[in-house]
């Protein structure tokens, strides 16, 4: 075959690859922006979830304290009732 023709074809392939790579490079800022936007949304979702977890934990502690208080009152009431029954029997 003709060496000049082979060189020309190789050059055309290289030019095509260069154009494709330039297009890829030109598209990168849009892709990066889309990824950053998605990341920002994910971070916001994470922040909301973290805040909700803290609020739920606080509420849970409040309810646990309330339960403990009521259990203490129940225990005191039972003790008082036991003493009252013993007193009546005497």
PDB file of N, CA, C and O in Angstrom:
ATOM      1  N   UNK A   1       0.830  -1.176   0.000  1.00  0.00           N
ATOM      2  CA  UNK A   1       0.000   0.000   0.000  1.00  0.00           C
ATOM      3  C   UNK A   1       0.877   1.242   0.000  1.00  0.00           C
ATOM      4  O   UNK A   1       2.103   1.152   0.063  1.00  0.00           O
ATOM      5  N   UNK A   2       0.237   2.398  -0.071  1.00  0.00           N
ATOM      6  CA  UNK A   2       0.978   3.658  -0.125  1.00  0.00           C
ATOM      7  C   UNK A   2       1.251   4.168   1.285  1.00  0.00           C
ATOM      8  O   UNK A   2       0.322   4.324   2.077  1.00  0.00           O
ATOM      9  N   UNK A   3       2.502   4.427   1.601  1.00  0.00           N
ATOM     10  CA  UNK A   3       2.832   4.909   2.948  1.00  0.00           C
ATOM     11  C   UNK A   3       2.193   6.259   3.235  1.00  0.00           C
ATOM     12  O   UNK A   3       1.791   6.518   4.369  1.00  0.00           O
ATOM     13  N   UNK A   4       2.093   7.122   2.235  1.00  0.00           N
ATOM     14  CA  UNK A   4       1.485   8.434   2.454  1.00  0.00           C
ATOM     15  C   UNK A   4       0.008   8.302   2.836  1.00  0.00           C
ATOM     16  O   UNK A   4      -0.494   9.033   3.689  1.00  0.00           O
ATOM     17  N   UNK A   5      -0.670   7.362   2.191  1.00  0.00           N
ATOM     18  CA  UNK A   5      -2.082   7.128   2.457  1.00  0.00           C
ATOM     19  C   UNK A   5      -2.271   6.586   3.877  1.00  0.00           C
ATOM     20  O   UNK A   5      -3.194   6.980   4.590  1.00  0.00           O
ATOM     21  N   UNK A   6      -1.383   5.682   4.267  1.00  0.00           N
ATOM     22  CA  UNK A   6      -1.447   5.117   5.617  1.00  0.00           C
ATOM     23  C   UNK A   6      -1.218   6.217   6.658  1.00  0.00           C
ATOM     24  O   UNK A   6      -1.895   6.274   7.685  1.00  0.00           O
ATOM     25  N   UNK A   7      -0.237   7.094   6.363  1.00  0.00           N
ATOM     26  CA  UNK A   7       0.040   8.200   7.286  1.00  0.00           C
ATOM     27  C   UNK A   7      -1.154   9.147   7.375  1.00  0.00           C
ATOM     28  O   UNK A   7      -1.495   9.630   8.454  1.00  0.00           O
ATOM     29  N   UNK A   8      -1.776   9.403   6.244  1.00  0.00           N
ATOM     30  CA  UNK A   8      -2.935  10.282   6.212  1.00  0.00           C
ATOM     31  C   UNK A   8      -4.103   9.690   7.005  1.00  0.00           C
ATOM     32  O   UNK A   8      -4.791  10.412   7.727  1.00  0.00           O
ATOM     33  N   UNK A   9      -4.323   8.398   6.874  1.00  0.00           N
ATOM     34  CA  UNK A   9      -5.393   7.728   7.613  1.00  0.00           C
ATOM     35  C   UNK A   9      -5.105   7.742   9.117  1.00  0.00           C
ATOM     36  O   UNK A   9      -6.008   7.961   9.924  1.00  0.00           O
ATOM     37  N   UNK A  10      -3.867   7.513   9.478  1.00  0.00           N
ATOM     38  CA  UNK A  10      -3.483   7.551  10.895  1.00  0.00           C
ATOM     39  C   UNK A  10      -3.676   8.961  11.446  1.00  0.00           C
ATOM     40  O   UNK A  10      -4.131   9.137  12.577  1.00  0.00           O
ATOM     41  N   UNK A  11      -3.333   9.947  10.655  1.00  0.00           N
ATOM     42  CA  UNK A  11      -3.499  11.329  11.065  1.00  0.00           C
ATOM     43  C   UNK A  11      -4.983  11.671  11.245  1.00  0.00           C
ATOM     44  O   UNK A  11      -5.353  12.370  12.189  1.00  0.00           O
ATOM     45  N   UNK A  12      -5.816  11.182  10.349  1.00  0.00           N
ATOM     46  CA  UNK A  12      -7.249  11.423  10.458  1.00  0.00           C
ATOM     47  C   UNK A  12      -7.822  10.760  11.715  1.00  0.00           C
ATOM     48  O   UNK A  12      -8.666  11.335  12.402  1.00  0.00           O
ATOM     49  N   UNK A  13      -7.349   9.539  12.004  1.00  0.00           N
ATOM     50  CA  UNK A  13      -7.790   8.860  13.221  1.00  0.00           C
ATOM     51  C   UNK A  13      -7.366   9.654  14.461  1.00  0.00           C
ATOM     52  O   UNK A  13      -8.143   9.817  15.402  1.00  0.00           O
ATOM     53  N   UNK A  14      -6.138  10.138  14.447  1.00  0.00           N
ATOM     54  CA  UNK A  14      -5.631  10.932  15.574  1.00  0.00           C
ATOM     55  C   UNK A  14      -6.438  12.218  15.720  1.00  0.00           C
ATOM     56  O   UNK A  14      -6.769  12.616  16.837  1.00  0.00           O
ATOM     57  N   UNK A  15      -6.758  12.872  14.600  1.00  0.00           N
ATOM     58  CA  UNK A  15      -7.565  14.088  14.655  1.00  0.00           C
ATOM     59  C   UNK A  15      -8.959  13.797  15.228  1.00  0.00           C
ATOM     60  O   UNK A  15      -9.492  14.574  16.021  1.00  0.00           O
ATOM     61  N   UNK A  16      -9.524  12.688  14.819  1.00  0.00           N
ATOM     62  CA  UNK A  16     -10.838  12.293  15.342  1.00  0.00           C
ATOM     63  C   UNK A  16     -10.775  12.037  16.846  1.00  0.00           C
ATOM     64  O   UNK A  16     -11.674  12.441  17.585  1.00  0.00           O
ATOM     65  N   UNK A  17      -9.726  11.374  17.296  1.00  0.00           N
ATOM     66  CA  UNK A  17      -9.554  11.109  18.719  1.00  0.00           C
ATOM     67  C   UNK A  17      -9.350  12.413  19.488  1.00  0.00           C
ATOM     68  O   UNK A  17      -9.870  12.574  20.592  1.00  0.00           O
ATOM     69  N   UNK A  18      -8.600  13.335  18.910  1.00  0.00           N
ATOM     70  CA  UNK A  18      -8.376  14.643  19.551  1.00  0.00           C
ATOM     71  C   UNK A  18      -9.705  15.384  19.699  1.00  0.00           C
ATOM     72  O   UNK A  18      -9.974  15.960  20.753  1.00  0.00           O
ATOM     73  N   UNK A  19     -10.532  15.377  18.664  1.00  0.00           N
ATOM     74  CA  UNK A  19     -11.841  16.030  18.740  1.00  0.00           C
ATOM     75  C   UNK A  19     -12.730  15.395  19.803  1.00  0.00           C
ATOM     76  O   UNK A  19     -13.418  16.084  20.556  1.00  0.00           O
ATOM     77  N   UNK A  20     -12.698  14.066  19.847  1.00  0.00           N
ATOM     78  CA  UNK A  20     -13.502  13.362  20.851  1.00  0.00           C
ATOM     79  C   UNK A  20     -13.041  13.728  22.258  1.00  0.00           C
ATOM     80  O   UNK A  20     -13.863  13.982  23.138  1.00  0.00           O
ATOM     81  N   UNK A  21     -11.727  13.754  22.470  1.00  0.00           N
ATOM     82  CA  UNK A  21     -11.187  14.107  23.789  1.00  0.00           C
ATOM     83  C   UNK A  21     -11.495  15.555  24.156  1.00  0.00           C
ATOM     84  O   UNK A  21     -11.778  15.856  25.316  1.00  0.00           O
ATOM     85  N   UNK A  22     -11.441  16.454  23.171  1.00  0.00           N
ATOM     86  CA  UNK A  22     -11.785  17.856  23.439  1.00  0.00           C
ATOM     87  C   UNK A  22     -13.253  17.968  23.856  1.00  0.00           C
ATOM     88  O   UNK A  22     -13.586  18.738  24.757  1.00  0.00           O
ATOM     89  N   UNK A  23     -14.132  17.200  23.202  1.00  0.00           N
ATOM     90  CA  UNK A  23     -15.544  17.200  23.581  1.00  0.00           C
ATOM     91  C   UNK A  23     -15.728  16.667  25.000  1.00  0.00           C
ATOM     92  O   UNK A  23     -16.507  17.212  25.782  1.00  0.00           O
ATOM     93  N   UNK A  24     -15.004  15.596  25.320  1.00  0.00           N
ATOM     94  CA  UNK A  24     -15.072  15.052  26.680  1.00  0.00           C
ATOM     95  C   UNK A  24     -14.610  16.085  27.707  1.00  0.00           C
ATOM     96  O   UNK A  24     -15.239  16.251  28.753  1.00  0.00           O
ATOM     97  N   UNK A  25     -13.533  16.765  27.412  1.00  0.00           N
ATOM     98  CA  UNK A  25     -12.989  17.786  28.318  1.00  0.00           C
ATOM     99  C   UNK A  25     -13.984  18.933  28.468  1.00  0.00           C
ATOM    100  O   UNK A  25     -14.176  19.447  29.570  1.00  0.00           O
ATOM    101  N   UNK A  26     -14.611  19.331  27.377  1.00  0.00           N
ATOM    102  CA  UNK A  26     -15.585  20.428  27.427  1.00  0.00           C
ATOM    103  C   UNK A  26     -16.803  20.043  28.266  1.00  0.00           C
ATOM    104  O   UNK A  26     -17.425  20.906  28.887  1.00  0.00           O
ATOM    105  N   UNK A  27     -17.149  18.752  28.290  1.00  0.00           N
ATOM    106  CA  UNK A  27     -18.323  18.289  29.042  1.00  0.00           C
ATOM    107  C   UNK A  27     -18.025  18.130  30.533  1.00  0.00           C
ATOM    108  O   UNK A  27     -18.952  18.061  31.340  1.00  0.00           O
ATOM    109  N   UNK A  28     -16.755  18.071  30.908  1.00  0.00           N
ATOM    110  CA  UNK A  28     -16.395  17.825  32.302  1.00  0.00           C
ATOM    111  C   UNK A  28     -16.942  18.865  33.286  1.00  0.00           C
ATOM    112  O   UNK A  28     -17.457  18.472  34.333  1.00  0.00           O
ATOM    113  N   UNK A  29     -16.857  20.157  33.006  1.00  0.00           N
ATOM    114  CA  UNK A  29     -17.394  21.125  33.985  1.00  0.00           C
ATOM    115  C   UNK A  29     -18.881  20.907  34.287  1.00  0.00           C
ATOM    116  O   UNK A  29     -19.304  21.063  35.432  1.00  0.00           O
ATOM    117  N   UNK A  30     -19.670  20.551  33.281  1.00  0.00           N
ATOM    118  CA  UNK A  30     -21.086  20.285  33.510  1.00  0.00           C
ATOM    119  C   UNK A  30     -21.261  19.046  34.384  1.00  0.00           C
ATOM    120  O   UNK A  30     -22.104  19.022  35.281  1.00  0.00           O
ATOM    121  N   UNK A  31     -20.460  18.021  34.113  1.00  0.00           N
ATOM    122  CA  UNK A  31     -20.546  16.797  34.911  1.00  0.00           C
ATOM    123  C   UNK A  31     -20.122  17.065  36.353  1.00  0.00           C
ATOM    124  O   UNK A  31     -20.755  16.580  37.290  1.00  0.00           O
ATOM    125  N   UNK A  32     -19.055  17.836  36.528  1.00  0.00           N
ATOM    126  CA  UNK A  32     -18.581  18.173  37.871  1.00  0.00           C
ATOM    127  C   UNK A  32     -19.642  18.981  38.609  1.00  0.00           C
ATOM    128  O   UNK A  32     -19.901  18.735  39.787  1.00  0.00           O
ATOM    129  N   UNK A  33     -20.262  19.948  37.918  1.00  0.00           N
ATOM    130  CA  UNK A  33     -21.312  20.764  38.542  1.00  0.00           C
ATOM    131  C   UNK A  33     -22.487  19.885  38.965  1.00  0.00           C
ATOM    132  O   UNK A  33     -23.040  20.072  40.049  1.00  0.00           O
ATOM    133  N   UNK A  34     -22.868  18.941  38.131  1.00  0.00           N
ATOM    134  CA  UNK A  34     -23.980  18.043  38.469  1.00  0.00           C
ATOM    135  C   UNK A  34     -23.627  17.185  39.681  1.00  0.00           C
ATOM    136  O   UNK A  34     -24.464  16.969  40.558  1.00  0.00           O
ATOM    137  N   UNK A  35     -22.405  16.704  39.728  1.00  0.00           N
ATOM    138  CA  UNK A  35     -21.963  15.893  40.863  1.00  0.00           C
ATOM    139  C   UNK A  35     -21.935  16.742  42.137  1.00  0.00           C
ATOM    140  O   UNK A  35     -22.368  16.288  43.197  1.00  0.00           O
ATOM    141  N   UNK A  36     -21.428  17.968  42.035  1.00  0.00           N
ATOM    142  CA  UNK A  36     -21.382  18.850  43.203  1.00  0.00           C
ATOM    143  C   UNK A  36     -22.788  19.196  43.696  1.00  0.00           C
ATOM    144  O   UNK A  36     -23.023  19.288  44.901  1.00  0.00           O
ATOM    145  N   UNK A  37     -23.716  19.385  42.764  1.00  0.00           N
ATOM    146  CA  UNK A  37     -25.103  19.675  43.138  1.00  0.00           C
ATOM    147  C   UNK A  37     -25.715  18.483  43.870  1.00  0.00           C
ATOM    148  O   UNK A  37     -26.394  18.645  44.884  1.00  0.00           O
ATOM    149  N   UNK A  38     -25.467  17.294  43.346  1.00  0.00           N
ATOM    150  CA  UNK A  38     -25.974  16.082  43.992  1.00  0.00           C
ATOM    151  C   UNK A  38     -25.344  15.921  45.378  1.00  0.00           C
ATOM    152  O   UNK A  38     -26.024  15.543  46.332  1.00  0.00           O
ATOM    153  N   UNK A  39     -24.061  16.205  45.484  1.00  0.00           N
ATOM    154  CA  UNK A  39     -23.358  16.119  46.771  1.00  0.00           C
ATOM    155  C   UNK A  39     -23.954  17.099  47.770  1.00  0.00           C
ATOM    156  O   UNK A  39     -24.160  16.752  48.933  1.00  0.00           O
ATOM    157  N   UNK A  40     -24.231  18.312  47.329  1.00  0.00           N
ATOM    158  CA  UNK A  40     -24.824  19.320  48.214  1.00  0.00           C
ATOM    159  C   UNK A  40     -26.197  18.856  48.712  1.00  0.00           C
ATOM    160  O   UNK A  40     -26.529  19.026  49.885  1.00  0.00           O
ATOM    161  N   UNK A  41     -26.975  18.282  47.827  1.00  0.00           N
ATOM    162  CA  UNK A  41     -28.287  17.759  48.219  1.00  0.00           C
ATOM    163  C   UNK A  41     -28.158  16.618  49.215  1.00  0.00           C
ATOM    164  O   UNK A  41     -28.925  16.534  50.174  1.00  0.00           O
ATOM    165  N   UNK A  42     -27.194  15.748  48.988  1.00  0.00           N
ATOM    166  CA  UNK A  42     -26.968  14.630  49.897  1.00  0.00           C
ATOM    167  C   UNK A  42     -26.501  15.127  51.258  1.00  0.00           C
ATOM    168  O   UNK A  42     -26.923  14.604  52.289  1.00  0.00           O
ATOM    169  N   UNK A  43     -25.632  16.136  51.265  1.00  0.00           N
ATOM    170  CA  UNK A  43     -25.164  16.707  52.532  1.00  0.00           C
ATOM    171  C   UNK A  43     -26.318  17.341  53.289  1.00  0.00           C
ATOM    172  O   UNK A  43     -26.407  17.206  54.509  1.00  0.00           O
ATOM    173  N   UNK A  44     -27.208  18.035  52.577  1.00  0.00           N
ATOM    174  CA  UNK A  44     -28.365  18.657  53.222  1.00  0.00           C
ATOM    175  C   UNK A  44     -29.280  17.594  53.811  1.00  0.00           C
ATOM    176  O   UNK A  44     -29.790  17.756  54.919  1.00  0.00           O
ATOM    177  N   UNK A  45     -29.488  16.510  53.078  1.00  0.00           N
ATOM    178  CA  UNK A  45     -30.314  15.407  53.576  1.00  0.00           C
ATOM    179  C   UNK A  45     -29.683  14.789  54.815  1.00  0.00           C
ATOM    180  O   UNK A  45     -30.375  14.483  55.786  1.00  0.00           O
ATOM    181  N   UNK A  46     -28.376  14.608  54.777  1.00  0.00           N
ATOM    182  CA  UNK A  46     -27.659  14.063  55.930  1.00  0.00           C
ATOM    183  C   UNK A  46     -27.787  14.978  57.135  1.00  0.00           C
ATOM    184  O   UNK A  46     -27.990  14.509  58.255  1.00  0.00           O
ATOM    185  N   UNK A  47     -27.669  16.273  56.914  1.00  0.00           N
ATOM    186  CA  UNK A  47     -27.777  17.244  58.008  1.00  0.00           C
ATOM    187  C   UNK A  47     -29.179  17.203  58.629  1.00  0.00           C
ATOM    188  O   UNK A  47     -29.324  17.255  59.851  1.00  0.00           O
ATOM    189  N   UNK A  48     -30.205  17.111  57.780  1.00  0.00           N
ATOM    190  CA  UNK A  48     -31.576  17.017  58.295  1.00  0.00           C
ATOM    191  C   UNK A  48     -31.762  15.727  59.097  1.00  0.00           C
ATOM    192  O   UNK A  48     -32.391  15.728  60.156  1.00  0.00           O
ATOM    193  N   UNK A  49     -31.215  14.645  58.587  1.00  0.00           N
ATOM    194  CA  UNK A  49     -31.340  13.362  59.290  1.00  0.00           C
ATOM    195  C   UNK A  49     -30.614  13.406  60.630  1.00  0.00           C
ATOM    196  O   UNK A  49     -31.118  12.892  61.629  1.00  0.00           O
ATOM    197  N   UNK A  50     -29.431  14.020  60.652  1.00  0.00           N
ATOM    198  CA  UNK A  50     -28.669  14.140  61.898  1.00  0.00           C
ATOM    199  C   UNK A  50     -29.436  14.976  62.913  1.00  0.00           C
ATOM    200  O   UNK A  50     -29.488  14.630  64.093  1.00  0.00           O
ATOM    201  N   UNK A  51     -30.023  16.062  62.465  1.00  0.00           N
ATOM    202  CA  UNK A  51     -30.819  16.911  63.350  1.00  0.00           C
ATOM    203  C   UNK A  51     -32.030  16.147  63.885  1.00  0.00           C
ATOM    204  O   UNK A  51     -32.367  16.254  65.065  1.00  0.00           O
ATOM    205  N   UNK A  52     -32.678  15.383  63.018  1.00  0.00           N
ATOM    206  CA  UNK A  52     -33.845  14.602  63.438  1.00  0.00           C
ATOM    207  C   UNK A  52     -33.438  13.536  64.455  1.00  0.00           C
ATOM    208  O   UNK A  52     -34.167  13.280  65.413  1.00  0.00           O
ATOM    209  N   UNK A  53     -32.286  12.922  64.249  1.00  0.00           N
ATOM    210  CA  UNK A  53     -31.801  11.904  65.190  1.00  0.00           C
ATOM    211  C   UNK A  53     -31.564  12.532  66.561  1.00  0.00           C
ATOM    212  O   UNK A  53     -31.949  11.967  67.584  1.00  0.00           O
ATOM    213  N   UNK A  54     -30.932  13.699  66.574  1.00  0.00           N
ATOM    214  CA  UNK A  54     -30.673  14.376  67.848  1.00  0.00           C
ATOM    215  C   UNK A  54     -31.988  14.712  68.559  1.00  0.00           C
ATOM    216  O   UNK A  54     -32.105  14.538  69.772  1.00  0.00           O
ATOM    217  N   UNK A  55     -32.968  15.190  67.803  1.00  0.00           N
ATOM    218  CA  UNK A  55     -34.262  15.520  68.395  1.00  0.00           C
ATOM    219  C   UNK A  55     -34.949  14.266  68.936  1.00  0.00           C
ATOM    220  O   UNK A  55     -35.534  14.291  70.019  1.00  0.00           O
ATOM    221  N   UNK A  56     -34.874  13.170  68.179  1.00  0.00           N
ATOM    222  CA  UNK A  56     -35.492  11.919  68.620  1.00  0.00           C
ATOM    223  C   UNK A  56     -34.805  11.377  69.872  1.00  0.00           C
ATOM    224  O   UNK A  56     -35.468  10.877  70.780  1.00  0.00           O
ATOM    225  N   UNK A  57     -33.478  11.476  69.916  1.00  0.00           N
ATOM    226  CA  UNK A  57     -32.749  11.005  71.096  1.00  0.00           C
ATOM    227  C   UNK A  57     -33.114  11.839  72.322  1.00  0.00           C
ATOM    228  O   UNK A  57     -33.269  11.306  73.421  1.00  0.00           O
ATOM    229  N   UNK A  58     -33.248  13.136  72.128  1.00  0.00           N
ATOM    230  CA  UNK A  58     -33.642  14.016  73.221  1.00  0.00           C
ATOM    231  C   UNK A  58     -35.032  13.649  73.727  1.00  0.00           C
ATOM    232  O   UNK A  58     -35.256  13.567  74.935  1.00  0.00           O
ATOM    233  N   UNK A  59     -35.957  13.430  72.809  1.00  0.00           N
ATOM    234  CA  UNK A  59     -37.318  13.045  73.195  1.00  0.00           C
ATOM    235  C   UNK A  59     -37.302  11.697  73.906  1.00  0.00           C
ATOM    236  O   UNK A  59     -38.004  11.506  74.899  1.00  0.00           O
ATOM    237  N   UNK A  60     -36.505  10.770  73.400  1.00  0.00           N
ATOM    238  CA  UNK A  60     -36.414   9.453  74.038  1.00  0.00           C
ATOM    239  C   UNK A  60     -35.918   9.571  75.480  1.00  0.00           C
ATOM    240  O   UNK A  60     -36.467   8.941  76.383  1.00  0.00           O
ATOM    241  N   UNK A  61     -34.881  10.377  75.690  1.00  0.00           N
ATOM    242  CA  UNK A  61     -34.367  10.584  77.050  1.00  0.00           C
ATOM    243  C   UNK A  61     -35.440  11.197  77.951  1.00  0.00           C
ATOM    244  O   UNK A  61     -35.579  10.821  79.115  1.00  0.00           O
ATOM    245  N   UNK A  62     -36.189  12.137  77.400  1.00  0.00           N
ATOM    246  CA  UNK A  62     -37.268  12.773  78.161  1.00  0.00           C
ATOM    247  C   UNK A  62     -38.310  11.740  78.564  1.00  0.00           C
ATOM    248  O   UNK A  62     -38.744  11.713  79.716  1.00  0.00           O
ATOM    249  N   UNK A  63     -38.716  10.885  77.620  1.00  0.00           N
ATOM    250  CA  UNK A  63     -39.705   9.856  77.923  1.00  0.00           C
ATOM    251  C   UNK A  63     -39.159   8.820  78.904  1.00  0.00           C
ATOM    252  O   UNK A  63     -39.879   8.355  79.787  1.00  0.00           O
ATOM    253  N   UNK A  64     -37.877   8.459  78.745  1.00  0.00           N
ATOM    254  CA  UNK A  64     -37.275   7.504  79.672  1.00  0.00           C
ATOM    255  C   UNK A  64     -37.254   8.070  81.089  1.00  0.00           C
ATOM    256  O   UNK A  64     -37.508   7.348  82.053  1.00  0.00           O
ATOM    257  N   UNK A  65     -36.953   9.354  81.213  1.00  0.00           N
ATOM    258  CA  UNK A  65     -36.966  10.003  82.530  1.00  0.00           C
ATOM    259  C   UNK A  65     -38.375   9.992  83.107  1.00  0.00           C
ATOM    260  O   UNK A  65     -38.567   9.712  84.291  1.00  0.00           O
ATOM    261  N   UNK A  66     -39.352  10.295  82.271  1.00  0.00           N
ATOM    262  CA  UNK A  66     -40.749  10.257  82.708  1.00  0.00           C
ATOM    263  C   UNK A  66     -41.155   8.867  83.168  1.00  0.00           C
ATOM    264  O   UNK A  66     -41.841   8.718  84.180  1.00  0.00           O
ATOM    265  N   UNK A  67     -40.733   7.850  82.427  1.00  0.00           N
ATOM    266  CA  UNK A  67     -41.049   6.461  82.786  1.00  0.00           C
ATOM    267  C   UNK A  67     -40.422   6.116  84.132  1.00  0.00           C
ATOM    268  O   UNK A  67     -41.069   5.515  84.991  1.00  0.00           O
ATOM    269  N   UNK A  68     -39.160   6.499  84.311  1.00  0.00           N
ATOM    270  CA  UNK A  68     -38.488   6.218  85.577  1.00  0.00           C
ATOM    271  C   UNK A  68     -39.184   6.919  86.737  1.00  0.00           C
ATOM    272  O   UNK A  68     -39.329   6.345  87.816  1.00  0.00           O
ATOM    273  N   UNK A  69     -39.611   8.148  86.519  1.00  0.00           N
ATOM    274  CA  UNK A  69     -40.335   8.881  87.559  1.00  0.00           C
ATOM    275  C   UNK A  69     -41.632   8.155  87.923  1.00  0.00           C
ATOM    276  O   UNK A  69     -41.955   7.993  89.100  1.00  0.00           O
ATOM    277  N   UNK A  70     -42.368   7.720  86.900  1.00  0.00           N
ATOM    278  CA  UNK A  70     -43.632   7.023  87.151  1.00  0.00           C
ATOM    279  C   UNK A  70     -43.391   5.676  87.826  1.00  0.00           C
ATOM    280  O   UNK A  70     -44.160   5.279  88.702  1.00  0.00           O
ATOM    281  N   UNK A  71     -42.332   4.967  87.428  1.00  0.00           N
ATOM    282  CA  UNK A  71     -42.017   3.694  88.077  1.00  0.00           C
ATOM    283  C   UNK A  71     -41.681   3.907  89.551  1.00  0.00           C
ATOM    284  O   UNK A  71     -42.052   3.100  90.402  1.00  0.00           O
ATOM    285  N   UNK A  72     -40.970   5.007  89.847  1.00  0.00           N
ATOM    286  CA  UNK A  72     -40.671   5.332  91.237  1.00  0.00           C
ATOM    287  C   UNK A  72     -41.946   5.619  92.020  1.00  0.00           C
ATOM    288  O   UNK A  72     -42.092   5.171  93.158  1.00  0.00           O
ATOM    289  N   UNK A  73     -42.861   6.359  91.420  1.00  0.00           N
ATOM    290  CA  UNK A  73     -44.140   6.652  92.087  1.00  0.00           C
ATOM    291  C   UNK A  73     -44.944   5.376  92.319  1.00  0.00           C
ATOM    292  O   UNK A  73     -45.549   5.200  93.376  1.00  0.00           O
ATOM    293  N   UNK A  74     -44.948   4.489  91.327  1.00  0.00           N
ATOM    294  CA  UNK A  74     -45.658   3.210  91.469  1.00  0.00           C
ATOM    295  C   UNK A  74     -45.063   2.414  92.618  1.00  0.00           C
ATOM    296  O   UNK A  74     -45.785   1.859  93.446  1.00  0.00           O
ATOM    297  N   UNK A  75     -43.749   2.365  92.659  1.00  0.00           N
ATOM    298  CA  UNK A  75     -43.070   1.628  93.724  1.00  0.00           C
ATOM    299  C   UNK A  75     -43.415   2.212  95.093  1.00  0.00           C
ATOM    300  O   UNK A  75     -43.708   1.460  96.023  1.00  0.00           O
ATOM    301  N   UNK A  76     -43.386   3.532  95.233  1.00  0.00           N
ATOM    302  CA  UNK A  76     -43.735   4.181  96.495  1.00  0.00           C
ATOM    303  C   UNK A  76     -45.193   3.913  96.857  1.00  0.00           C
ATOM    304  O   UNK A  76     -45.514   3.669  98.020  1.00  0.00           O
ATOM    305  N   UNK A  77     -46.064   3.960  95.867  1.00  0.00           N
ATOM    306  CA  UNK A  77     -47.482   3.710  96.113  1.00  0.00           C
ATOM    307  C   UNK A  77     -47.683   2.280  96.605  1.00  0.00           C
ATOM    308  O   UNK A  77     -48.429   2.049  97.557  1.00  0.00           O
ATOM    309  N   UNK A  78     -47.019   1.320  95.958  1.00  0.00           N
ATOM    310  CA  UNK A  78     -47.139  -0.087  96.370  1.00  0.00           C
ATOM    311  C   UNK A  78     -46.612  -0.268  97.794  1.00  0.00           C
ATOM    312  O   UNK A  78     -47.233  -0.944  98.614  1.00  0.00           O
ATOM    313  N   UNK A  79     -45.454   0.348  98.078  1.00  0.00           N
ATOM    314  CA  UNK A  79     -44.902   0.254  99.431  1.00  0.00           C
ATOM    315  C   UNK A  79     -45.896   0.834 100.439  1.00  0.00           C
ATOM    316  O   UNK A  79     -46.123   0.259 101.504  1.00  0.00           O
ATOM    317  N   UNK A  80     -46.474   1.963 100.093  1.00  0.00           N
ATOM    318  CA  UNK A  80     -47.435   2.610 100.983  1.00  0.00           C
ATOM    319  C   UNK A  80     -48.665   1.725 101.183  1.00  0.00           C
ATOM    320  O   UNK A  80     -49.181   1.600 102.293  1.00  0.00           O
ATOM    321  N   UNK A  81     -49.129   1.106 100.078  1.00  0.00           N
ATOM    322  CA  UNK A  81     -50.284   0.213 100.161  1.00  0.00           C
ATOM    323  C   UNK A  81     -49.956  -0.997 101.015  1.00  0.00           C
ATOM    324  O   UNK A  81     -50.789  -1.447 101.802  1.00  0.00           O
ATOM    325  N   UNK A  82     -48.745  -1.529 100.868  1.00  0.00           N
ATOM    326  CA  UNK A  82     -48.343  -2.687 101.673  1.00  0.00           C
ATOM    327  C   UNK A  82     -48.345  -2.331 103.143  1.00  0.00           C
ATOM    328  O   UNK A  82     -48.811  -3.111 103.973  1.00  0.00           O
ATOM    329  N   UNK A  83     -47.834  -1.171 103.468  1.00  0.00           N
ATOM    330  CA  UNK A  83     -47.804  -0.726 104.857  1.00  0.00           C
ATOM    331  C   UNK A  83     -49.225  -0.511 105.381  1.00  0.00           C
ATOM    332  O   UNK A  83     -49.517  -0.834 106.533  1.00  0.00           O
ATOM    333  N   UNK A  84     -50.096   0.026 104.552  1.00  0.00           N
ATOM    334  CA  UNK A  84     -51.463   0.271 104.953  1.00  0.00           C
ATOM    335  C   UNK A  84     -52.193  -1.047 105.226  1.00  0.00           C
ATOM    336  O   UNK A  84     -52.966  -1.138 106.181  1.00  0.00           O
ATOM    337  N   UNK A  85     -51.958  -2.059 104.404  1.00  0.00           N
ATOM    338  CA  UNK A  85     -52.601  -3.373 104.594  1.00  0.00           C
ATOM    339  C   UNK A  85     -52.117  -3.992 105.890  1.00  0.00           C
ATOM    340  O   UNK A  85     -52.924  -4.512 106.660  1.00  0.00           O
ATOM    341  N   UNK A  86     -50.820  -3.947 106.147  1.00  0.00           N
ATOM    342  CA  UNK A  86     -50.272  -4.500 107.390  1.00  0.00           C
ATOM    343  C   UNK A  86     -50.842  -3.774 108.606  1.00  0.00           C
ATOM    344  O   UNK A  86     -51.127  -4.400 109.627  1.00  0.00           O
ATOM    345  N   UNK A  87     -51.004  -2.492 108.502  1.00  0.00           N
ATOM    346  CA  UNK A  87     -51.545  -1.690 109.599  1.00  0.00           C
ATOM    347  C   UNK A  87     -52.991  -2.084 109.865  1.00  0.00           C
ATOM    348  O   UNK A  87     -53.387  -2.200 111.024  1.00  0.00           O
ATOM    349  N   UNK A  88     -53.776  -2.291 108.837  1.00  0.00           N
ATOM    350  CA  UNK A  88     -55.180  -2.670 109.010  1.00  0.00           C
ATOM    351  C   UNK A  88     -55.301  -4.058 109.624  1.00  0.00           C
ATOM    352  O   UNK A  88     -56.197  -4.303 110.431  1.00  0.00           O
ATOM    353  N   UNK A  89     -54.399  -4.974 109.245  1.00  0.00           N
ATOM    354  CA  UNK A  89     -54.443  -6.317 109.784  1.00  0.00           C
ATOM    355  C   UNK A  89     -54.103  -6.327 111.270  1.00  0.00           C
ATOM    356  O   UNK A  89     -54.602  -7.160 112.026  1.00  0.00           O
ATOM    357  N   UNK A  90     -53.266  -5.409 111.670  1.00  0.00           N
ATOM    358  CA  UNK A  90     -52.856  -5.379 113.067  1.00  0.00           C
ATOM    359  C   UNK A  90     -54.012  -4.879 113.857  1.00  0.00           C
ATOM    360  O   UNK A  90     -53.919  -4.761 115.079  1.00  0.00           O
TER     361      UNK A  90
END
